[in-house]
Amino acid sequence: MSVTQTVEIPASHRLTIDVPPEVPTGKAEITFTSHATVQQAKRQREFGCAKGQFRMADDFDAPLDDFKDYM
């Protein structure tokens, strides 16, 4: 059995699907197909947008004990 429904995808990307009563219960396969004809413009990355989200350890450049035999 094949049922086709056209839905509007909300900004939350969460859908509630009402299945017609003639569809039998059990497992089903759902396929999403986009019919969008307008391409979204690629957003330009902003320099420094991740500032403050990462921290580098104070001893980052210190030699590692695992490599002391090679130094």
WOKA-V565871 format. One record per helix or strand of 3 or more residues. SS is the DSSP state (a for helix, b for strand). FROM is the first residue (numbers start at 1). LEN is the number of residues. If there is no record, write none. Layout:
SS:FROM:LEN, SS:FROM:LEN
This chain:
a:65:6
